[in-house]
Structures are given as structure tokens and as C-alpha cells.
Amino acid sequence: MRILLLVVVGLLVGTFVIALGSGGGSIYVGLLTAVLGLDPAVATATALVTTLPSLVIGTWGYYEKKHMDFHKGNRMLLSALPSVIICSVVSFWIPKAAYGYILAAILFFVGGVIIFKAFHKKKAKKSGTAQNAPAAPRKKWETVAIYALFGILGGVMAGIGGMSGGEPIFAGLLLLGDDVFETISTSSWVVICMGILGASVHLIGGHVDWGAAIPLTIGATCGALIAPHVARFITRGGRAKWLEGALGVALVAMGIRNIV
């Protein structure tokens, strides 16, 4: 029964988080610690191993649909990867009590940015301006700042918390003017690169609970096969705006959960 439950959970999480351009590390860590009672270090290493196969499959699905902007993705990686390495090493010395507050602060900020972005687009439509008015900053230093800030935040989440780090990447790409489906596709490329690096560092000092990792991976991998189709459906028409707002609220809620 435990194995079947983990497969089903992996399927559901793998489908919807990869459909949102993320890896689901935060959900897996919460599940493994709260439900299965695993030590946070073990849960982190297990979550990283669980997300990688499904991320590879999901990313390939987005690549085949030719909506992946490697130029933007690689620029985001320039700031994300160094922070993944630094935070992965430093994480071994960070007090466990501080983890929740660090991650909550990032989730609050990123969730607020996404909610503001959704609200801003809705307001622009009401005022009679172009619905898809350019959201990308016109000044070069603003563009560079977005790449640096959101790449670093994604790296911190992946390095310290063992999470995918896709949420800040998603928010940053939205601010750069991508549509929702293109944002999901590009962020999946950034997330998989961060995930491979983060897993490599964390596995050196972490212990994987393979009894939990294998059934979760099986379910998540199956979910990743249909995730690109789910993403295409939920980002069509007006659903994209509701998706942005719902994701922002969900991130704020996750931040609250980390400190309560």
C-alpha cells in the first residue's frame, strides 16, 4: 500500500509541477518529512534523485515543441549555477531552524512578483492598452538585474533546500516578457541543469531512501510524459492569467507553511 501510494503521488506531482516548469522538490521534501518522517537531509537527497528522471523526460517534451528559449535560459543559468554550488556546500552548516525562514522569504517574494505580474496584465487590458504590452524592461541594467536576482534565488532554493528552484526562474522569465507556455518550457531547461548539479553535490553528504525514491520516480516519470500536453492545455486563452495568479498564491501559501 505504501509503494502504491508513493507511485500515485509521484504521478500527480510529476504531471502538474513539470507542467508548470518546475521539479516539485518542495512538495517531495514536505511529503517525505511530514508523512514518511524522514530526516530533512535524507528527504532532500531523496527528492533530488526523484525529480531528475521526470525532469529529463519533461524537458525533452518541451524541447520537441520548439518553445524553449535557450538564449534566455542559459543567461539565467550563469547566475543560478554558481549559487547552487555555493549554497549546496554551505547548506551543511546552516541550522535546520533557519531553512524554513530562508525558503519562506524567497517564496513570499517570488509569489508576490507573479501575483503582481498577473494583476498588471489584467489592469492593462481594462485600461484599453495592448493586452500583450511588453513586460520586458527597456533598460539593459534592469534585464541583467532580473537574470542575476532570479537566477541566484533559484540557485539558493536548489542548493539549500534541495528543491527544483523553478519558481524564481519562472517568475524572472515572466518579467522578461515571455508568454506562460514559453516560460514553462524555458524554465524546465534551467531547472534540469540546476537539478543535476544540486543532486551531485547533495548526494556526496546525503543518504537516499531508495525505498521511497524508486516508487516516487516511477510515478513522476509517467507524469512527465503527459506534462507538456497538460501545460499546453492550461496555458491556452484566458486560463494562462488564472494560472499565474493561482501559482503566485500557492507559493505564498507554501512560504507560510515553511514558517508555521
Secondary structure, DSSP 8 states (H G I E B T S, - for coil): -HHHHHHHHHHHHHHHHHTTT---HHHHHHHHHHTS---HHHHHHHHHHHHHHHHHHHHHHHHHTT---HHHHHHHHHHHHHHHHHHHHHGGGS-HHHHHHHHHHHHHHHHHHHHHHHHHHHHHHHTTS-TT---S-SSHHHHHHHHHHHHHHHHHHHHHH----HHHHHHHHHHTT--HHHHHHHHHHHHHHHHHHHHHHHHHH----HHHHHHHHHHHHHHHHHHHHHHHHHTSTTHHHHHHHHHHHHHHHHHHHHH-
